[in-house]
């Protein structure tokens, strides 16, 4: 059986943030995160997503934290964190930004 894994990066938007909260600008990538679907998710044929909050002061996502993952227990958050290691923003972002990484198993 052929499993197609697709990743999409979607900027996470919310209502105006309180002071100190992450900015809501869209993240455009010159080198997008390259995520690998976690083995347990592949085995169980489960799609999911994780939302990360990262500092983009250097143009690359650093000091990233997992904000949410769904469903829990499949490792989507850690897989999204690993995917940011080689990512680079294209639009000169600065400060904290949230974005989601989706994992689709077909």
Secondary structure, DSSP 4 states (H G I P E B T S, - for coil): ----EEEEEEE---SPPPTTSPB-PPP-EEE-------HHHHHHT--EEEEEEEE-TTSS-EEEEEEEEESTTS-HHHHHHHHGGG-EESS---SEEEEEEEEEE-
